[in-house]
Amino acid sequence: MEETLKILVVDDDEVDRIAIRSALTTAGVQMQLSEVGNGNDAFSVLSVTAYDCVFLDYSLPDRDALTLIQQLGSSEIKVPLVVLTGQGDEQITLQLLKAGATDYLSKSRISPETLSQVLRNVIRIYRAEMQVDLANQQLRETHEQLICQNQELERQQQQIQMQNFKLLEASRLKSLFLATISHELRTPMNAIIGFSQILLRPKFGQLTRQQADMVERILNNGKHLLMLLNEVLDFSKLEGGGLDLKAERFNISKVINLVVSEMRSLADAKNLSLLVQTDLQNPLVFNDPVRVKQILINLLSNAIKFTESGEIWVEVKELPGNRVVIVVQDTGIGIAPRDFKHIFEAFRQVDQTITRKYPGTGLGLAIIDSLVRMMGGKIFLESKLGVGSMFKIELPRQITLPTVAAHAPVSQLDNDNDDFFCPAKNPHQSSSQSRKANRIS
């Protein structure tokens, strides 16, 4: 061995100690050898000094080796122990090994070769056991750390759950407040609008031009405020799950033409061209006509609001898979790509300042998105700053919500009109064709 080993010999027989020293020296072991003659001295030395190996005589004057090994174990003193036994002591070796001895050797077999081999094996075994003990200790520490981390994660999860509960409760209270205040404000607003309309009728008295202008401003602002209140009320119902679709079979082309006619005056006020084209082999759909109309009104309102010059066109056509698509395109200010992911968020506008040029609640697109999802459809956006925007709404011909089945089963629809679900013959008419459409008078 190249390293210098610290070795302790515990034996009351000086001849035996000399024999061990001589054998180790002859074997070429580099060592610092210490010797004691009884168990008490051995325990004292091992309590303060670490040794690479201890050769321990089984029979000591004050105690036997088994008692000393048990005492060392109780004091958590670990050291490689080779018990030297006399003739006839082999029957207790198993007991010694169980108590903590690393190996044993009969004194009659002591020789340089045997002692050197036993020494090497004992040190190798002891160091392997120490590595295992260290690994086990690290595993225990890691396990304890994981337990602490799991406890901390559970505590954080409980906090998150509590915060989520508070957020949900706050959201519920907000929706309830919005619904309540919107409902309460609509009643006096309807009265303002109604009385304004009465005042403008000639049979109730002729107003001066200035008076009529002021009443018309009251009426127009009242209608605008009522529209904003309706948006807030619809959004609160959508958010709280209190809005149901009332499906029926209707002509979607007629609904689109009606909405375009209603919105034309707003487009004319800004000198905008408002075009529409329908390309449907079968214009009948099964959906909520009021909500389809609301979607189109919101899209056209936004298109007119954000378009200063040019044109706005509406196109409806068929798609494969019993679907229809409604396209609203404008030549307005456009939307930056970085704002695409926020554009359908509630109360979100590209310009969030109080001095923004374009007023509104920021709920229009959020309501559209929620309604389209309820109908089982999809909404797509294409836009470029300074060029314009295109919103594309894809809807199934027949919505599949539970309320639909209650109003009209699929089998009944098929029996009533065999052409109701006919696929489109030309589902890919280009947008350029729609721009050539004639204006509806």
C-alpha positions in Angstrom: 0.0 0.0 0.0 1.3 3.4 -1.0 -0.7 5.4 1.6 0.3 5.5 5.3 -2.4 3.8 7.3 -3.2 4.5 11.0 -3.5 1.1 12.7 -4.5 0.3 16.3 -3.7 -3.1 17.9 -5.8 -3.9 21.0 -4.3 -7.0 22.8 -3.0 -7.6 26.3 -0.5 -10.1 25.1 2.8 -8.4 24.1 3.9 -11.4 22.1 0.8 -11.3 20.0 1.2 -7.5 19.5 4.8 -8.1 18.3 3.7 -10.8 16.0 1.1 -8.5 14.3 3.6 -5.6 14.1 6.2 -7.9 12.5 3.8 -9.4 10.0 2.6 -6.0 8.8 6.2 -4.7 8.6 7.2 -7.7 6.6 4.2 -7.2 4.3 5.5 -3.7 3.5 2.5 -1.9 5.0 3.2 1.8 5.4 1.7 2.5 8.8 1.5 4.5 12.0 1.0 1.7 14.6 -0.5 2.3 18.0 -1.0 -0.3 20.7 -3.2 -0.6 23.8 -3.7 -3.6 26.2 -7.4 -3.4 27.3 -10.9 -2.4 26.2 -11.1 0.7 28.3 -8.0 2.2 26.8 -9.2 1.2 23.3 -12.5 2.9 23.7 -10.8 6.1 25.0 -8.4 6.2 22.1 -11.1 5.4 19.5 -13.3 8.2 20.9 -10.8 10.9 20.0 -8.7 9.4 17.1 -9.8 8.0 13.7 -8.0 4.8 12.6 -8.0 3.1 9.2 -8.1 -0.4 10.9 -8.2 -1.9 14.4 -6.9 -5.4 15.2 -8.9 -6.4 18.3 -8.2 -9.4 20.5 -11.4 -11.2 21.4 -10.4 -11.9 25.1 -9.3 -8.7 26.9 -8.8 -8.5 30.7 -11.6 -6.0 31.3 -14.2 -7.0 28.7 -14.5 -9.2 25.6 -14.5 -7.9 22.0 -18.3 -8.3 21.6 -18.9 -5.9 24.6 -16.4 -3.4 23.2 -17.9 -3.5 19.7 -21.4 -3.0 21.1 -20.1 0.0 23.2 -18.5 1.5 20.1 -21.8 1.1 18.1 -23.8 2.7 20.9 -21.4 5.7 20.7 -21.7 5.8 16.9 -17.9 5.2 16.6 -17.3 3.6 13.2 -14.0 1.9 12.4 -12.8 -1.2 10.5 -12.5 -3.9 13.1 -10.7 -7.2 12.6 -11.3 -9.5 15.6 -8.4 -11.8 16.4 -9.7 -15.1 17.8 -8.0 -17.9 19.6 -8.5 -21.6 19.1 -12.1 -22.6 19.5 -13.5 -19.1 19.3 -14.8 -19.4 15.7 -18.4 -20.2 16.9 -18.9 -16.7 18.0 -17.7 -15.0 14.8 -21.3 -14.6 13.4 -22.3 -12.8 16.5 -19.3 -10.5 16.2 -20.0 -9.7 12.6 -23.7 -8.9 13.5 -22.5 -6.6 16.2 -20.3 -4.6 13.9 -17.0 -6.4 13.3 -15.8 -6.1 9.7 -13.8 -9.4 9.7 -12.1 -11.9 11.9 -8.9 -13.9 11.8 -7.6 -16.8 13.9 -4.3 -15.9 15.6 -2.9 -19.3 14.4 -3.2 -18.0 10.8 -1.3 -14.7 11.3 1.3 -14.3 8.6 2.5 -11.3 6.5 0.5 -12.4 3.4 -2.7 -13.3 5.4 -2.6 -10.1 7.5 -1.9 -7.9 4.5 -4.8 -9.4 2.5 -7.2 -9.1 5.4 -6.2 -5.5 6.0 -6.8 -4.6 2.3 -10.2 -6.3 2.2 -11.3 -4.7 5.5 -10.3 -1.2 4.4 -12.0 -1.7 1.0 -15.2 -3.0 2.6 -15.2 -0.3 5.2 -14.8 2.5 2.6 -17.5 1.0 0.4 -19.8 1.0 3.5 -18.9 4.6 4.2 -19.8 5.5 0.6 -23.1 3.7 0.9 -23.8 5.4 4.3 -23.0 8.8 2.7 -25.2 8.1 -0.2 -28.0 7.1 2.1 -27.5 10.2 4.1 -27.7 12.3 1.0 -30.8 10.5 0.0 -32.4 11.1 3.4 -31.5 14.8 3.2 -32.8 15.0 -0.4 -36.0 13.2 0.7 -36.5 15.7 3.6 -35.9 18.6 1.2 -38.5 17.2 -1.2 -40.9 16.8 1.7 -40.3 20.4 2.7 -40.7 21.6 -1.0 -43.9 19.6 -1.4 -45.3 21.1 1.7 -44.3 24.6 0.4 -45.9 23.8 -2.9 -49.1 22.6 -1.2 -49.2 25.8 0.8 -48.6 27.9 -2.4 -51.3 25.9 -4.2 -53.7 26.5 -1.4 -52.9 30.2 -1.6 -53.4 30.2 -5.4 -56.7 28.4 -5.0 -57.8 30.9 -2.4 -56.8 33.8 -4.7 -58.6 32.1 -7.6 -61.7 31.8 -5.5 -61.4 35.5 -4.6 -60.9 36.4 -8.2 -63.9 34.4 -9.3 -66.0 35.9 -6.6 -64.8 39.4 -7.6 -65.6 38.6 -11.3 -69.0 37.4 -10.4 -69.7 40.5 -8.3 -68.4 42.7 -11.2 -70.7 40.9 -13.7 -73.7 41.2 -11.3 -72.9 44.9 -10.8 -72.6 45.5 -14.5 -75.9 43.7 -15.2 -77.7 45.5 -12.4 -76.5 49.0 -13.3 -77.1 48.5 -17.0 -80.6 47.2 -16.4 -81.4 50.1 -14.0 -80.0 52.7 -16.4 -81.9 51.4 -19.4 -85.3 52.3 -18.0 -84.7 56.1 -17.6 -82.7 56.0 -20.9 -85.7 54.5 -22.8 -87.9 57.2 -21.3 -85.5 59.9 -22.5 -85.4 58.4 -26.0 -89.2 58.1 -26.0 -90.0 61.6 -24.9 -87.4 63.0 -27.3 -89.2 61.2 -30.2 -92.5 62.6 -29.0 -91.2 66.1 -28.9 -90.0 65.8 -32.5 -93.5 64.9 -33.8 -95.4 67.9 -35.3 -98.7 67.0 -33.8 -97.3 67.7 -30.3 -96.3 71.2 -31.3 -93.9 72.9 -33.7 -90.3 73.3 -32.4 -88.0 76.0 -33.5 -85.0 75.0 -35.5 -82.7 75.4 -32.5 -85.1 73.5 -30.2 -85.4 70.6 -32.7 -81.6 70.5 -33.1 -81.2 70.2 -29.3 -83.9 67.5 -29.0 -82.3 65.5 -31.9 -79.0 65.7 -30.1 -80.7 64.4 -26.9 -82.2 61.6 -29.0 -79.0 60.6 -30.8 -76.9 60.7 -27.6 -79.6 58.7 -25.8 -79.6 56.0 -28.5 -75.8 55.9 -28.3 -75.8 55.6 -24.6 -78.5 52.9 -24.7 -76.3 51.0 -27.2 -73.4 51.1 -24.8 -75.6 50.0 -21.9 -76.9 47.1 -24.0 -73.3 46.1 -24.8 -72.4 46.0 -21.1 -75.5 44.1 -20.3 -74.9 41.5 -23.0 -71.3 41.1 -22.0 -72.2 40.5 -18.4 -74.8 37.9 -19.4 -72.2 36.2 -21.7 -69.6 36.2 -18.9 -72.0 34.9 -16.4 -73.4 32.2 -18.7 -76.9 33.8 -18.6 -77.3 34.4 -22.3 -79.0 31.7 -24.3 -79.3 31.4 -28.1 -82.8 31.3 -29.4 -82.4 29.4 -32.6 -84.9 29.3 -35.5 -84.8 28.9 -39.2 -84.3 32.1 -41.2 -83.0 33.6 -44.4 -79.5 34.9 -43.6 -79.3 37.0 -46.8 -82.4 39.0 -45.7 -80.9 39.6 -42.3 -77.6 40.8 -43.8 -79.4 43.1 -46.3 -81.5 44.5 -43.5 -78.5 45.3 -41.3 -76.7 46.9 -44.2 -79.7 49.1 -44.9 -79.9 50.2 -41.3 -76.1 51.0 -41.2 -76.1 52.9 -44.5 -76.9 56.3 -43.1 -73.8 56.1 -40.9 -71.7 55.2 -43.9 -73.2 58.0 -46.0 -72.5 60.5 -43.2 -68.8 59.8 -43.8 -69.0 59.5 -47.6 -68.1 55.8 -47.4 -69.3 53.3 -50.0 -71.1 50.4 -48.4 -71.3 47.3 -50.7 -72.8 43.9 -50.1 -72.9 40.6 -52.1 -74.5 37.3 -51.2 -73.6 34.1 -53.0 -75.7 31.4 -51.4 -77.4 28.5 -53.2 -79.5 28.0 -50.0 -79.9 31.1 -47.8 -81.7 29.3 -45.0 -79.8 28.7 -41.8 -80.7 27.5 -38.3 -79.3 30.0 -35.7 -80.3 32.9 -33.6 -81.2 35.7 -36.0 -81.1 38.4 -33.3 -77.5 37.5 -32.4 -76.4 37.0 -36.0 -77.7 40.5 -36.6 -75.9 41.8 -33.5 -72.6 40.3 -34.8 -72.9 42.0 -38.1 -74.0 45.4 -36.6 -70.9 45.4 -34.3 -68.6 44.5 -37.2 -70.1 47.2 -39.5 -70.1 49.8 -36.7 -66.4 49.2 -36.1 -65.7 49.3 -39.8 -67.5 52.6 -40.3 -65.9 54.0 -37.1 -62.4 53.3 -38.1 -62.6 54.1 -41.8 -62.2 57.7 -42.8 -62.4 57.2 -46.6 -62.9 54.5 -49.1 -65.3 51.6 -48.9 -66.7 48.9 -46.8 -68.1 45.7 -48.2 -69.9 42.7 -46.8 -69.9 39.3 -48.4 -71.7 36.1 -47.5 -71.0 32.8 -49.2 -71.1 29.0 -48.6 -68.2 26.8 -47.4 -67.8 23.1 -47.5 -69.2 21.1 -44.6 -72.5 22.9 -44.3 -71.0 26.2 -43.2 -71.4 29.8 -44.2 -68.9 32.6 -44.0 -69.6 36.3 -43.4 -66.8 38.7 -44.4 -66.7 42.4 -43.5 -63.8 44.3 -45.0 -62.8 48.0 -44.9 -60.2 50.4 -46.0 -59.7 51.8 -42.5 -56.8 52.5 -40.2 -56.0 48.8 -39.8 -54.6 46.9 -36.8 -50.9 46.3 -36.0 -49.9 42.6 -35.7 -48.8 43.1 -32.1 -52.4 44.0 -31.2 -54.0 40.9 -32.8 -53.9 38.9 -29.6 -55.6 41.6 -27.5 -58.2 42.8 -30.0 -60.9 40.4 -28.7 -60.3 41.1 -25.0 -63.1 42.8 -23.1 -62.8 46.5 -22.5 -59.7 46.5 -24.8 -59.0 49.1 -27.5 -55.8 49.8 -29.4 -55.8 53.3 -27.9 -56.5 53.0 -24.2 -56.1 56.7 -23.3 -59.1 58.8 -22.2 -58.3 61.2 -25.0 -58.6 58.6 -27.7 -60.1 59.6 -31.1 -62.5 56.6 -31.3 -64.9 56.2 -28.4 -66.6 53.0 -27.2 -66.7 50.4 -24.4 -64.3 48.1 -26.1 -66.8 45.3 -25.8 -68.0 44.9 -29.4 -65.3 42.4 -30.5 -65.4 40.6 -27.2 -69.1 40.0 -27.6 -68.7 38.9 -31.2 -66.0 36.4 -30.2 -68.2 35.0 -27.4 -71.3 34.7 -29.6 -69.3 33.1 -32.4 -67.9 30.5 -30.0 -71.4 29.8 -28.6 -72.6 29.1 -32.2 -69.7 26.7 -32.8 -68.1 29.0 -35.3 -64.7 30.7 -35.8 -63.5 34.2 -36.3 -60.5 35.2 -38.3 -58.7 38.6 -38.6 -56.5 40.0 -41.4 -55.3 43.5 -41.1 -52.5 45.9 -42.1 -51.9 49.3 -40.7 -53.0 52.1 -43.1 -54.6 49.6 -45.5 -57.6 48.1 -43.7 -59.0 45.1 -41.9 -61.0 42.0 -42.8 -63.1 40.0 -40.3 -64.2 36.6 -41.4 -66.9 34.8 -39.4 -67.4 31.1 -40.2 -70.7 29.6 -38.8 -72.3 26.2 -39.2 -75.6 26.2 -41.0 -77.2 24.6 -37.9 -75.9 25.3 -34.5 -75.7 22.3 -32.1 -76.4 23.8 -28.7 -78.9 22.0 -26.5 -81.3 24.8 -27.0 -81.3 24.1 -30.7 -82.6 20.5 -30.3 -85.4 21.8 -28.1 -86.6 24.2 -30.9 -86.0 22.1 -34.0 -84.6 18.6 -34.2 -82.2 17.8 -37.0 -84.6 15.2 -38.4 -87.4 17.8 -38.6 -85.2 20.2 -40.4 -84.3 17.6 -43.0 -87.9 16.6 -43.5 -89.2 20.2 -43.8 -86.7 21.2 -46.5 -84.6 18.8 -48.4 -82.5 21.7 -49.8 -81.7 23.1 -46.4 -78.2 21.6 -46.2 -77.2 21.6 -49.9 -73.5 22.2 -50.3 -72.3 25.4 -52.1 -71.6 25.1 -55.8 -69.2 28.0 -55.8 -67.8 28.4 -52.3 -64.6 30.3 -53.3 -65.9 33.5 -54.9 -63.1 36.1 -54.6 -63.3 39.3 -52.6 -62.7 41.3 -55.8 -66.0 40.1 -57.1 -67.8 41.3 -53.9 -66.3 44.8 -54.4 -68.0 45.0 -57.7 -71.4 44.4 -56.1 -74.1 47.0 -56.4 -75.2 49.0 -53.4 -78.4 48.1 -51.9 -81.0 50.9 -52.1 
